[in-house]
Amino acid sequence: MSKKSDSDLDAKYSYLVKPSLREVFNETVKGCNIVVARLAAKSGVPASSISRFQTGDRELTTMVFQKVLNAFTVEEYQYFLRLQA
């Protein structure tokens, strides 16, 4: 029996790959028409930090990312969670 390569397995099970938190966050911002300035004001996290996270120029600590998520409305947060499922 031949062993399948990692790329064969990746292609077969690609549906198991979860999107990154950055991708889910960006899709939530886009899909819910969220204004980053509002998130910044509500979360206390600078808009520049959020924007740089969105583009991949910066990482956010867990604590800072949680502050941003806490600034979501209930509907926005539910949208974010559905994208991760």
Summary of the structure (lengths in Angstrom):
residues: 85
radius of gyration: 16.3
end to end distance: 34.9
largest distance: 59.3
contacts: 187
relative contact order: 0.15
helix: 68%
strand: 0%
